[in-house]
Amino acid sequence: MVFRSHMSLALEEARAAADRGEVPVGAVIVSPAGRVVASAGNRTREMNDPTAHAEILAIRAACEALGSERLIGHDLYVTLEPCAMCAGAIANARIRRLYYGASDAKSGGVAHGARVFSHPQCHHFPEVYEGVNAIEAEALLKAFFAGKRTGTE
């Protein structure tokens, strides 16, 4: 099978999240056959739920669609480095590969901060590929937060 990035769909989800006033993060779950199983954008404000990160919502939707608590062999594309909470969920879901765009030195949990996958208590960790469409993902985040600072949101 030829590799095909699904980051463009994750970026669409991130843009839709920004349009809703949410931090622009989008996520996509892809089956081993390359079929999109679920996609989501952040909805923490809309749902009044601090766990409603794009990754968590996409994992929940994919698990429901497949009727399983595990996503063995599935890949996750997300526009921002997952936080520690999301990294834990990724490990528990048994995601095969994680592709992310922008790094998050402040709140990341993969390459920064908690580095969840490097702990001996982490019983599963995905292959990690960082920097996928990072420039576009970073630009979305910067524009969103610049609008918050200037009140032009």
mmCIF file of the C-alpha atoms, coordinates in Angstrom:
data_MODEL
# 
_entry.id   MODEL 
# 
loop_
_atom_site.group_PDB 
_atom_site.id 
_atom_site.type_symbol 
_atom_site.label_atom_id 
_atom_site.label_alt_id 
_atom_site.label_comp_id 
_atom_site.label_asym_id 
_atom_site.label_entity_id 
_atom_site.label_seq_id 
_atom_site.pdbx_PDB_ins_code 
_atom_site.Cartn_x 
_atom_site.Cartn_y 
_atom_site.Cartn_z 
_atom_site.occupancy 
_atom_site.B_iso_or_equiv 
_atom_site.pdbx_formal_charge 
_atom_site.auth_seq_id 
_atom_site.auth_comp_id 
_atom_site.auth_asym_id 
_atom_site.auth_atom_id 
_atom_site.pdbx_PDB_model_num 
ATOM 1   C CA . MET A 1 1   ? 0.000   0.000  0.000  1.00 0.00 ? 1   MET A CA 1 
ATOM 2   C CA . VAL A 1 2   ? 1.208   3.493  -0.855 1.00 0.00 ? 2   VAL A CA 1 
ATOM 3   C CA . PHE A 1 3   ? 1.405   5.932  2.070  1.00 0.00 ? 3   PHE A CA 1 
ATOM 4   C CA . ARG A 1 4   ? -1.220  8.666  1.954  1.00 0.00 ? 4   ARG A CA 1 
ATOM 5   C CA . SER A 1 5   ? -1.297  11.397 4.560  1.00 0.00 ? 5   SER A CA 1 
ATOM 6   C CA . HIS A 1 6   ? -4.669  12.287 6.032  1.00 0.00 ? 6   HIS A CA 1 
ATOM 7   C CA . MET A 1 7   ? -3.409  15.466 7.668  1.00 0.00 ? 7   MET A CA 1 
ATOM 8   C CA . SER A 1 8   ? -5.410  17.618 5.234  1.00 0.00 ? 8   SER A CA 1 
ATOM 9   C CA . LEU A 1 9   ? -8.641  16.283 6.758  1.00 0.00 ? 9   LEU A CA 1 
ATOM 10  C CA . ALA A 1 10  ? -7.256  16.889 10.272 1.00 0.00 ? 10  ALA A CA 1 
ATOM 11  C CA . LEU A 1 11  ? -6.499  20.476 9.231  1.00 0.00 ? 11  LEU A CA 1 
ATOM 12  C CA . GLU A 1 12  ? -10.089 20.848 7.942  1.00 0.00 ? 12  GLU A CA 1 
ATOM 13  C CA . GLU A 1 13  ? -11.330 19.696 11.366 1.00 0.00 ? 13  GLU A CA 1 
ATOM 14  C CA . ALA A 1 14  ? -8.981  22.199 13.038 1.00 0.00 ? 14  ALA A CA 1 
ATOM 15  C CA . ARG A 1 15  ? -10.314 25.057 10.891 1.00 0.00 ? 15  ARG A CA 1 
ATOM 16  C CA . ALA A 1 16  ? -13.892 24.044 11.743 1.00 0.00 ? 16  ALA A CA 1 
ATOM 17  C CA . ALA A 1 17  ? -12.968 24.024 15.450 1.00 0.00 ? 17  ALA A CA 1 
ATOM 18  C CA . ALA A 1 18  ? -11.562 27.550 15.135 1.00 0.00 ? 18  ALA A CA 1 
ATOM 19  C CA . ASP A 1 19  ? -14.784 28.661 13.432 1.00 0.00 ? 19  ASP A CA 1 
ATOM 20  C CA . ARG A 1 20  ? -16.660 27.393 16.519 1.00 0.00 ? 20  ARG A CA 1 
ATOM 21  C CA . GLY A 1 21  ? -14.336 29.381 18.815 1.00 0.00 ? 21  GLY A CA 1 
ATOM 22  C CA . GLU A 1 22  ? -12.411 26.278 19.869 1.00 0.00 ? 22  GLU A CA 1 
ATOM 23  C CA . VAL A 1 23  ? -8.638  25.912 19.868 1.00 0.00 ? 23  VAL A CA 1 
ATOM 24  C CA . PRO A 1 24  ? -7.965  24.751 16.280 1.00 0.00 ? 24  PRO A CA 1 
ATOM 25  C CA . VAL A 1 25  ? -6.947  21.138 16.675 1.00 0.00 ? 25  VAL A CA 1 
ATOM 26  C CA . GLY A 1 26  ? -8.230  18.371 14.425 1.00 0.00 ? 26  GLY A CA 1 
ATOM 27  C CA . ALA A 1 27  ? -7.770  14.609 14.470 1.00 0.00 ? 27  ALA A CA 1 
ATOM 28  C CA . VAL A 1 28  ? -8.439  11.720 12.090 1.00 0.00 ? 28  VAL A CA 1 
ATOM 29  C CA . ILE A 1 29  ? -8.384  7.951  12.740 1.00 0.00 ? 29  ILE A CA 1 
ATOM 30  C CA . VAL A 1 30  ? -7.476  5.788  9.739  1.00 0.00 ? 30  VAL A CA 1 
ATOM 31  C CA . SER A 1 31  ? -7.939  2.016  9.437  1.00 0.00 ? 31  SER A CA 1 
ATOM 32  C CA . PRO A 1 32  ? -5.122  -0.357 8.435  1.00 0.00 ? 32  PRO A CA 1 
ATOM 33  C CA . ALA A 1 33  ? -6.658  -0.356 4.937  1.00 0.00 ? 33  ALA A CA 1 
ATOM 34  C CA . GLY A 1 34  ? -6.373  3.445  4.740  1.00 0.00 ? 34  GLY A CA 1 
ATOM 35  C CA . ARG A 1 35  ? -10.082 4.219  5.280  1.00 0.00 ? 35  ARG A CA 1 
ATOM 36  C CA . VAL A 1 36  ? -11.034 7.179  7.475  1.00 0.00 ? 36  VAL A CA 1 
ATOM 37  C CA . VAL A 1 37  ? -12.939 5.725  10.427 1.00 0.00 ? 37  VAL A CA 1 
ATOM 38  C CA . ALA A 1 38  ? -13.509 8.932  12.415 1.00 0.00 ? 38  ALA A CA 1 
ATOM 39  C CA . SER A 1 39  ? -12.541 12.581 12.522 1.00 0.00 ? 39  SER A CA 1 
ATOM 40  C CA . ALA A 1 40  ? -13.106 15.342 15.038 1.00 0.00 ? 40  ALA A CA 1 
ATOM 41  C CA . GLY A 1 41  ? -12.076 18.792 16.136 1.00 0.00 ? 41  GLY A CA 1 
ATOM 42  C CA . ASN A 1 42  ? -11.804 20.238 19.623 1.00 0.00 ? 42  ASN A CA 1 
ATOM 43  C CA . ARG A 1 43  ? -15.163 20.785 21.357 1.00 0.00 ? 43  ARG A CA 1 
ATOM 44  C CA . THR A 1 44  ? -14.200 21.530 24.972 1.00 0.00 ? 44  THR A CA 1 
ATOM 45  C CA . ARG A 1 45  ? -16.141 24.811 25.137 1.00 0.00 ? 45  ARG A CA 1 
ATOM 46  C CA . GLU A 1 46  ? -19.127 23.604 23.163 1.00 0.00 ? 46  GLU A CA 1 
ATOM 47  C CA . MET A 1 47  ? -19.519 20.461 25.282 1.00 0.00 ? 47  MET A CA 1 
ATOM 48  C CA . ASN A 1 48  ? -18.360 22.028 28.575 1.00 0.00 ? 48  ASN A CA 1 
ATOM 49  C CA . ASP A 1 49  ? -16.005 19.065 28.784 1.00 0.00 ? 49  ASP A CA 1 
ATOM 50  C CA . PRO A 1 50  ? -12.272 19.426 29.440 1.00 0.00 ? 50  PRO A CA 1 
ATOM 51  C CA . THR A 1 51  ? -11.706 15.975 27.907 1.00 0.00 ? 51  THR A CA 1 
ATOM 52  C CA . ALA A 1 52  ? -13.330 16.875 24.564 1.00 0.00 ? 52  ALA A CA 1 
ATOM 53  C CA . HIS A 1 53  ? -10.004 17.202 22.768 1.00 0.00 ? 53  HIS A CA 1 
ATOM 54  C CA . ALA A 1 54  ? -9.980  16.280 19.081 1.00 0.00 ? 54  ALA A CA 1 
ATOM 55  C CA . GLU A 1 55  ? -7.987  13.091 19.716 1.00 0.00 ? 55  GLU A CA 1 
ATOM 56  C CA . ILE A 1 56  ? -10.316 11.853 22.458 1.00 0.00 ? 56  ILE A CA 1 
ATOM 57  C CA . LEU A 1 57  ? -13.426 12.556 20.391 1.00 0.00 ? 57  LEU A CA 1 
ATOM 58  C CA . ALA A 1 58  ? -11.977 10.816 17.327 1.00 0.00 ? 58  ALA A CA 1 
ATOM 59  C CA . ILE A 1 59  ? -10.894 7.793  19.401 1.00 0.00 ? 59  ILE A CA 1 
ATOM 60  C CA . ARG A 1 60  ? -14.362 7.545  20.991 1.00 0.00 ? 60  ARG A CA 1 
ATOM 61  C CA . ALA A 1 61  ? -16.079 7.770  17.594 1.00 0.00 ? 61  ALA A CA 1 
ATOM 62  C CA . ALA A 1 62  ? -13.757 5.197  16.009 1.00 0.00 ? 62  ALA A CA 1 
ATOM 63  C CA . CYS A 1 63  ? -14.187 2.749  18.900 1.00 0.00 ? 63  CYS A CA 1 
ATOM 64  C CA . GLU A 1 64  ? -17.958 3.111  18.692 1.00 0.00 ? 64  GLU A CA 1 
ATOM 65  C CA . ALA A 1 65  ? -17.960 2.646  14.914 1.00 0.00 ? 65  ALA A CA 1 
ATOM 66  C CA . LEU A 1 66  ? -15.844 -0.496 15.235 1.00 0.00 ? 66  LEU A CA 1 
ATOM 67  C CA . GLY A 1 67  ? -17.518 -1.831 18.364 1.00 0.00 ? 67  GLY A CA 1 
ATOM 68  C CA . SER A 1 68  ? -14.192 -2.165 20.152 1.00 0.00 ? 68  SER A CA 1 
ATOM 69  C CA . GLU A 1 69  ? -12.212 -0.414 22.864 1.00 0.00 ? 69  GLU A CA 1 
ATOM 70  C CA . ARG A 1 70  ? -9.010  -1.008 20.893 1.00 0.00 ? 70  ARG A CA 1 
ATOM 71  C CA . LEU A 1 71  ? -7.892  0.503  17.603 1.00 0.00 ? 71  LEU A CA 1 
ATOM 72  C CA . ILE A 1 72  ? -5.142  -2.000 16.856 1.00 0.00 ? 72  ILE A CA 1 
ATOM 73  C CA . GLY A 1 73  ? -3.495  -1.278 13.523 1.00 0.00 ? 73  GLY A CA 1 
ATOM 74  C CA . HIS A 1 74  ? -5.133  2.151  13.211 1.00 0.00 ? 74  HIS A CA 1 
ATOM 75  C CA . ASP A 1 75  ? -3.302  5.428  12.698 1.00 0.00 ? 75  ASP A CA 1 
ATOM 76  C CA . LEU A 1 76  ? -4.041  8.841  14.190 1.00 0.00 ? 76  LEU A CA 1 
ATOM 77  C CA . TYR A 1 77  ? -3.357  12.136 12.445 1.00 0.00 ? 77  TYR A CA 1 
ATOM 78  C CA . VAL A 1 78  ? -3.576  15.211 14.669 1.00 0.00 ? 78  VAL A CA 1 
ATOM 79  C CA . THR A 1 79  ? -2.600  18.798 13.974 1.00 0.00 ? 79  THR A CA 1 
ATOM 80  C CA . LEU A 1 80  ? -0.942  19.422 17.354 1.00 0.00 ? 80  LEU A CA 1 
ATOM 81  C CA . GLU A 1 81  ? 1.310   17.299 19.545 1.00 0.00 ? 81  GLU A CA 1 
ATOM 82  C CA . PRO A 1 82  ? -1.042  15.443 21.905 1.00 0.00 ? 82  PRO A CA 1 
ATOM 83  C CA . CYS A 1 83  ? -1.168  16.456 25.569 1.00 0.00 ? 83  CYS A CA 1 
ATOM 84  C CA . ALA A 1 84  ? -0.481  13.904 28.313 1.00 0.00 ? 84  ALA A CA 1 
ATOM 85  C CA . MET A 1 85  ? -4.195  13.020 28.617 1.00 0.00 ? 85  MET A CA 1 
ATOM 86  C CA . CYS A 1 86  ? -4.506  12.355 24.896 1.00 0.00 ? 86  CYS A CA 1 
ATOM 87  C CA . ALA A 1 87  ? -1.211  10.452 24.767 1.00 0.00 ? 87  ALA A CA 1 
ATOM 88  C CA . GLY A 1 88  ? -2.545  8.182  27.514 1.00 0.00 ? 88  GLY A CA 1 
ATOM 89  C CA . ALA A 1 89  ? -5.726  7.579  25.527 1.00 0.00 ? 89  ALA A CA 1 
ATOM 90  C CA . ILE A 1 90  ? -3.677  6.877  22.387 1.00 0.00 ? 90  ILE A CA 1 
ATOM 91  C CA . ALA A 1 91  ? -1.666  4.267  24.288 1.00 0.00 ? 91  ALA A CA 1 
ATOM 92  C CA . ASN A 1 92  ? -4.788  2.689  25.793 1.00 0.00 ? 92  ASN A CA 1 
ATOM 93  C CA . ALA A 1 93  ? -6.493  2.550  22.379 1.00 0.00 ? 93  ALA A CA 1 
ATOM 94  C CA . ARG A 1 94  ? -3.403  0.788  20.978 1.00 0.00 ? 94  ARG A CA 1 
ATOM 95  C CA . ILE A 1 95  ? -2.996  3.216  18.072 1.00 0.00 ? 95  ILE A CA 1 
ATOM 96  C CA . ARG A 1 96  ? -0.334  1.902  15.672 1.00 0.00 ? 96  ARG A CA 1 
ATOM 97  C CA . ARG A 1 97  ? 1.063   5.194  14.370 1.00 0.00 ? 97  ARG A CA 1 
ATOM 98  C CA . LEU A 1 98  ? 0.729   8.793  15.502 1.00 0.00 ? 98  LEU A CA 1 
ATOM 99  C CA . TYR A 1 99  ? 1.318   11.566 12.981 1.00 0.00 ? 99  TYR A CA 1 
ATOM 100 C CA . TYR A 1 100 ? 1.209   15.096 14.338 1.00 0.00 ? 100 TYR A CA 1 
ATOM 101 C CA . GLY A 1 101 ? 1.803   18.549 12.938 1.00 0.00 ? 101 GLY A CA 1 
ATOM 102 C CA . ALA A 1 102 ? 2.841   21.336 15.292 1.00 0.00 ? 102 ALA A CA 1 
ATOM 103 C CA . SER A 1 103 ? 4.973   20.641 18.350 1.00 0.00 ? 103 SER A CA 1 
ATOM 104 C CA . ASP A 1 104 ? 3.664   21.870 21.696 1.00 0.00 ? 104 ASP A CA 1 
ATOM 105 C CA . ALA A 1 105 ? 6.523   22.809 24.023 1.00 0.00 ? 105 ALA A CA 1 
ATOM 106 C CA . LYS A 1 106 ? 4.045   24.178 26.583 1.00 0.00 ? 106 LYS A CA 1 
ATOM 107 C CA . SER A 1 107 ? 1.464   21.381 26.863 1.00 0.00 ? 107 SER A CA 1 
ATOM 108 C CA . GLY A 1 108 ? 2.687   18.497 24.720 1.00 0.00 ? 108 GLY A CA 1 
ATOM 109 C CA . GLY A 1 109 ? 2.877   15.026 26.183 1.00 0.00 ? 109 GLY A CA 1 
ATOM 110 C CA . VAL A 1 110 ? 4.793   13.148 23.496 1.00 0.00 ? 110 VAL A CA 1 
ATOM 111 C CA . ALA A 1 111 ? 8.069   14.917 22.662 1.00 0.00 ? 111 ALA A CA 1 
ATOM 112 C CA . HIS A 1 112 ? 7.713   17.519 25.416 1.00 0.00 ? 112 HIS A CA 1 
ATOM 113 C CA . GLY A 1 113 ? 6.476   17.612 28.999 1.00 0.00 ? 113 GLY A CA 1 
ATOM 114 C CA . ALA A 1 114 ? 5.320   14.253 30.329 1.00 0.00 ? 114 ALA A CA 1 
ATOM 115 C CA . ARG A 1 115 ? 6.660   12.234 27.376 1.00 0.00 ? 115 ARG A CA 1 
ATOM 116 C CA . VAL A 1 116 ? 4.016   9.613  28.125 1.00 0.00 ? 116 VAL A CA 1 
ATOM 117 C CA . PHE A 1 117 ? 5.237   6.991  25.667 1.00 0.00 ? 117 PHE A CA 1 
ATOM 118 C CA . SER A 1 118 ? 8.715   6.877  27.219 1.00 0.00 ? 118 SER A CA 1 
ATOM 119 C CA . HIS A 1 119 ? 7.509   5.808  30.691 1.00 0.00 ? 119 HIS A CA 1 
ATOM 120 C CA . PRO A 1 120 ? 7.860   2.162  31.732 1.00 0.00 ? 120 PRO A CA 1 
ATOM 121 C CA . GLN A 1 121 ? 4.211   2.284  32.867 1.00 0.00 ? 121 GLN A CA 1 
ATOM 122 C CA . CYS A 1 122 ? 3.162   2.883  29.264 1.00 0.00 ? 122 CYS A CA 1 
ATOM 123 C CA . HIS A 1 123 ? 2.417   -0.642 28.027 1.00 0.00 ? 123 HIS A CA 1 
ATOM 124 C CA . HIS A 1 124 ? 1.873   0.370  24.421 1.00 0.00 ? 124 HIS A CA 1 
ATOM 125 C CA . PHE A 1 125 ? 3.282   3.185  22.373 1.00 0.00 ? 125 PHE A CA 1 
ATOM 126 C CA . PRO A 1 126 ? 2.759   4.047  18.738 1.00 0.00 ? 126 PRO A CA 1 
ATOM 127 C CA . GLU A 1 127 ? 5.326   4.838  16.109 1.00 0.00 ? 127 GLU A CA 1 
ATOM 128 C CA . VAL A 1 128 ? 5.507   8.639  16.202 1.00 0.00 ? 128 VAL A CA 1 
ATOM 129 C CA . TYR A 1 129 ? 5.996   10.931 13.208 1.00 0.00 ? 129 TYR A CA 1 
ATOM 130 C CA . GLU A 1 130 ? 6.149   14.634 14.010 1.00 0.00 ? 130 GLU A CA 1 
ATOM 131 C CA . GLY A 1 131 ? 6.124   17.733 11.848 1.00 0.00 ? 131 GLY A CA 1 
ATOM 132 C CA . VAL A 1 132 ? 3.536   16.591 9.286  1.00 0.00 ? 132 VAL A CA 1 
ATOM 133 C CA . ASN A 1 133 ? 2.131   19.805 7.750  1.00 0.00 ? 133 ASN A CA 1 
ATOM 134 C CA . ALA A 1 134 ? 3.572   21.591 10.791 1.00 0.00 ? 134 ALA A CA 1 
ATOM 135 C CA . ILE A 1 135 ? 3.799   25.008 9.144  1.00 0.00 ? 135 ILE A CA 1 
ATOM 136 C CA . GLU A 1 136 ? 0.088   25.052 8.283  1.00 0.00 ? 136 GLU A CA 1 
ATOM 137 C CA . ALA A 1 137 ? -0.914  23.698 11.702 1.00 0.00 ? 137 ALA A CA 1 
ATOM 138 C CA . GLU A 1 138 ? 1.251   26.273 13.490 1.00 0.00 ? 138 GLU A CA 1 
ATOM 139 C CA . ALA A 1 139 ? -0.175  29.079 11.354 1.00 0.00 ? 139 ALA A CA 1 
ATOM 140 C CA . LEU A 1 140 ? -3.736  28.107 12.319 1.00 0.00 ? 140 LEU A CA 1 
ATOM 141 C CA . LEU A 1 141 ? -2.850  28.130 16.013 1.00 0.00 ? 141 LEU A CA 1 
ATOM 142 C CA . LYS A 1 142 ? -0.943  31.417 15.826 1.00 0.00 ? 142 LYS A CA 1 
ATOM 143 C CA . ALA A 1 143 ? -3.764  33.152 13.961 1.00 0.00 ? 143 ALA A CA 1 
ATOM 144 C CA . PHE A 1 144 ? -6.341  31.859 16.439 1.00 0.00 ? 144 PHE A CA 1 
ATOM 145 C CA . PHE A 1 145 ? -4.442  33.037 19.508 1.00 0.00 ? 145 PHE A CA 1 
ATOM 146 C CA . ALA A 1 146 ? -3.470  36.340 17.876 1.00 0.00 ? 146 ALA A CA 1 
ATOM 147 C CA . GLY A 1 147 ? -7.183  36.962 17.327 1.00 0.00 ? 147 GLY A CA 1 
ATOM 148 C CA . LYS A 1 148 ? -7.861  36.193 20.989 1.00 0.00 ? 148 LYS A CA 1 
ATOM 149 C CA . ARG A 1 149 ? -5.207  38.709 22.100 1.00 0.00 ? 149 ARG A CA 1 
ATOM 150 C CA . THR A 1 150 ? -6.470  41.470 19.825 1.00 0.00 ? 150 THR A CA 1 
ATOM 151 C CA . GLY A 1 151 ? -10.140 40.717 20.323 1.00 0.00 ? 151 GLY A CA 1 
ATOM 152 C CA . THR A 1 152 ? -10.727 40.042 16.615 1.00 0.00 ? 152 THR A CA 1 
ATOM 153 C CA . GLU A 1 153 ? -11.731 36.432 17.143 1.00 0.00 ? 153 GLU A CA 1 
# 
